[in-house]
Amino acid sequence: MLSIEVHGKFQRDAVDLVHSSGQPINQVARELGMSHETLAELGP
């Protein structure tokens, strides 16, 4: 399903953004409109 693919891509992109931006996870999560706990659960 397309929505699952988009959701999975968003998750991967969000984790990649944390790793590549050098910004704290709290800041990236706030900019993406999610909690830092949710973002932390998405990836390593």
DRENTORKOL-3810 file (N, C-alpha, C; in nm, 4 decimals):
REM DRENTORKOL-3810
@n.u->0.0841; n.v->-0.1196; n.w->0.0000; ca.u->0.0000; ca.v->0.0000; ca.w->0.0000; c.u->0.0879; c.v->0.1250; c.w->0.0000
@n.u->0.0436; n.v->0.2243; n.w->-0.0695; ca.u->0.1193; ca.v->0.3476; ca.w->-0.0818; c.u->0.1364; c.v->0.4171; c.w->0.0531
@n.u->0.0325; n.v->0.4212; n.w->0.1358; ca.u->0.0427; ca.v->0.4921; ca.w->0.2634; c.u->0.1461; c.v->0.4278; c.w->0.3543
@n.u->0.1594; n.v->0.2974; n.w->0.3505; ca.u->0.2601; ca.v->0.2289; ca.w->0.4317; c.u->0.3996; c.v->0.2626; c.w->0.3805
@n.u->0.4159; n.v->0.2664; n.w->0.2476; ca.u->0.5446; ca.v->0.3002; ca.w->0.1898; c.u->0.5851; c.v->0.4431; c.w->0.2257
@n.u->0.4911; n.v->0.5357; n.w->0.2168; ca.u->0.5192; ca.v->0.6750; ca.w->0.2505; c.u->0.5544; c.v->0.6872; c.w->0.3979
@n.u->0.4797; n.v->0.6193; n.w->0.4834; ca.u->0.5059; ca.v->0.6238; ca.w->0.6263; c.u->0.6458; c.v->0.5693; c.w->0.6571
@n.u->0.6813; n.v->0.4582; n.w->0.5944; ca.u->0.8132; ca.v->0.3991; ca.w->0.6158; c.u->0.9242; c.v->0.4908; c.w->0.5683
@n.u->0.9029; n.v->0.5576; n.w->0.4556; ca.u->1.0026; ca.v->0.6509; ca.w->0.4039; c.u->1.0163; c.v->0.7697; c.w->0.4984
@n.u->0.9052; n.v->0.8193; n.w->0.5505; ca.u->0.9106; ca.v->0.9306; ca.w->0.6455; c.u->0.9919; c.v->0.8911; c.w->0.7675
@n.u->0.9696; n.v->0.7709; n.w->0.8178; ca.u->1.0436; ca.v->0.7251; ca.w->0.9353; c.u->1.1928; c.v->0.7186; c.w->0.9064
@n.u->1.2296; n.v->0.6598; n.w->0.7934; ca.u->1.3722; ca.v->0.6502; ca.w->0.7573; c.u->1.4328; c.v->0.7888; c.w->0.7399
@n.u->1.3600; n.v->0.8772; n.w->0.6742; ca.u->1.4100; ca.v->1.0129; ca.w->0.6527; c.u->1.4250; c.v->1.0888; c.w->0.7846
@n.u->1.3326; n.v->1.0681; n.w->0.8762; ca.u->1.3405; ca.v->1.1353; ca.w->1.0062; c.u->1.4644; c.v->1.0898; c.w->1.0825
@n.u->1.4909; n.v->0.9602; n.w->1.0828; ca.u->1.6093; ca.v->0.9073; ca.w->1.1515; c.u->1.7361; c.v->0.9576; c.w->1.0829
@n.u->1.7369; n.v->0.9571; n.w->0.9507; ca.u->1.8525; ca.v->1.0077; ca.w->0.8764; c.u->1.8781; c.v->1.1544; c.w->0.9084
@n.u->1.7719; n.v->1.2322; n.w->0.9233; ca.u->1.7858; ca.v->1.3735; ca.w->0.9543; c.u->1.8527; c.v->1.3940; c.w->1.0896
@n.u->1.8160; n.v->1.3142; n.w->1.1871; ca.u->1.8799; ca.v->1.3241; ca.w->1.3192; c.u->2.0288; c.v->1.2963; c.w->1.3063
@n.u->2.0647; n.v->1.1939; n.w->1.2310; ca.u->2.2047; ca.v->1.1540; ca.w->1.2185; c.u->2.2855; c.v->1.2550; c.w->1.1372
@n.u->2.2249; n.v->1.3137; n.w->1.0346; ca.u->2.3016; ca.v->1.3999; ca.w->0.9445; c.u->2.2998; c.v->1.5478; c.w->0.9824
@n.u->2.2023; n.v->1.5894; n.w->1.0607; ca.u->2.1865; ca.v->1.7328; ca.w->1.0873; c.u->2.2774; c.v->1.7844; c.w->1.1978
@n.u->2.3154; n.v->1.6969; n.w->1.2885; ca.u->2.3937; ca.v->1.7419; ca.w->1.4032; c.u->2.3086; c.v->1.8117; c.w->1.5084
@n.u->2.1773; n.v->1.8145; n.w->1.4873; ca.u->2.0863; ca.v->1.8779; ca.w->1.5822; c.u->2.0431; c.v->1.7754; c.w->1.6864
@n.u->2.0111; n.v->1.8225; n.w->1.8068; ca.u->1.9592; ca.v->1.7314; ca.w->1.9088; c.u->1.8280; c.v->1.6672; c.w->1.8636
@n.u->1.8049; n.v->1.5462; n.w->1.9063; ca.u->1.6837; ca.v->1.4736; ca.w->1.8681; c.u->1.5587; c.v->1.5521; c.w->1.9089
@n.u->1.5639; n.v->1.6222; n.w->2.0221; ca.u->1.4484; ca.v->1.7020; ca.w->2.0658; c.u->1.4123; c.v->1.8081; c.w->1.9627
@n.u->1.5141; n.v->1.8742; n.w->1.9075; ca.u->1.4902; ca.v->1.9802; ca.w->1.8105; c.u->1.4344; c.v->1.9244; c.w->1.6794
@n.u->1.4926; n.v->1.8151; n.w->1.6306; ca.u->1.4442; ca.v->1.7540; ca.w->1.5070; c.u->1.3000; c.v->1.7075; c.w->1.5251
@n.u->1.2716; n.v->1.6432; n.w->1.6365; ca.u->1.1361; ca.v->1.5947; ca.w->1.6622; c.u->1.0364; c.v->1.7097; c.w->1.6655
@n.u->1.0723; n.v->1.8177; n.w->1.7314; ca.u->0.9834; ca.v->1.9346; ca.w->1.7392; c.u->0.9570; c.v->1.9895; c.w->1.5991
@n.u->1.0612; n.v->1.9987; n.w->1.5156; ca.u->1.0453; ca.v->2.0502; ca.w->1.3799; c.u->0.9572; c.v->1.9583; c.w->1.2945
@n.u->0.9583; n.v->1.8290; n.w->1.3243; ca.u->0.8773; ca.v->1.7330; ca.w->1.2494; c.u->0.7375; c.v->1.7157; c.w->1.3084
@n.u->0.7136; n.v->1.7770; n.w->1.4237; ca.u->0.5816; ca.v->1.7702; ca.w->1.4857; c.u->0.5545; c.v->1.6397; c.w->1.5577
@n.u->0.6603; n.v->1.5820; n.w->1.6150; ca.u->0.6424; ca.v->1.4576; ca.w->1.6910; c.u->0.7205; c.v->1.4669; c.w->1.8208
@n.u->0.6926; n.v->1.3753; n.w->1.9106; ca.u->0.7662; ca.v->1.3747; ca.w->2.0364; c.u->0.9038; c.v->1.3136; c.w->2.0153
@n.u->0.9981; n.v->1.3526; n.w->2.1001; ca.u->1.1328; ca.v->1.2962; ca.w->2.0870; c.u->1.1320; c.v->1.1471; c.w->2.1204
@n.u->1.0389; n.v->1.1039; n.w->2.2045; ca.u->1.0283; ca.v->0.9622; ca.w->2.2371; c.u->0.9906; c.v->0.8790; c.w->2.1132
@n.u->0.8948; n.v->0.9307; n.w->2.0368; ca.u->0.8535; ca.v->0.8634; ca.w->1.9138; c.u->0.9692; c.v->0.8551; c.w->1.8155
@n.u->1.0375; n.v->0.9662; n.w->1.7972; ca.u->1.1494; ca.v->0.9685; ca.w->1.7037; c.u->1.2599; c.v->0.8735; c.w->1.7496
@n.u->1.2858; n.v->0.8686; n.w->1.8782; ca.u->1.3903; ca.v->0.7803; ca.w->1.9308; c.u->1.3563; c.v->0.6338; c.w->1.9077
@n.u->1.2285; n.v->0.6003; n.w->1.9075; ca.u->1.1854; ca.v->0.4615; ca.w->1.8862; c.u->1.1987; c.v->0.4180; c.w->1.7392
@n.u->1.2123; n.v->0.5120; n.w->1.6472; ca.u->1.2142; ca.v->0.4810; ca.w->1.5064; c.u->1.3467; c.v->0.4204; c.w->1.4596
@n.u->1.4548; n.v->0.4561; n.w->1.5237; ca.u->1.5816; ca.v->0.4074; ca.w->1.4726; c.u->1.6897; c.v->0.3964; c.w->1.5770
@n.u->1.8021; n.v->0.3454; n.w->1.5305; ca.u->1.9155; ca.v->0.3254; ca.w->1.6224; c.u->1.9783; c.v->0.4542; c.w->1.6672
END
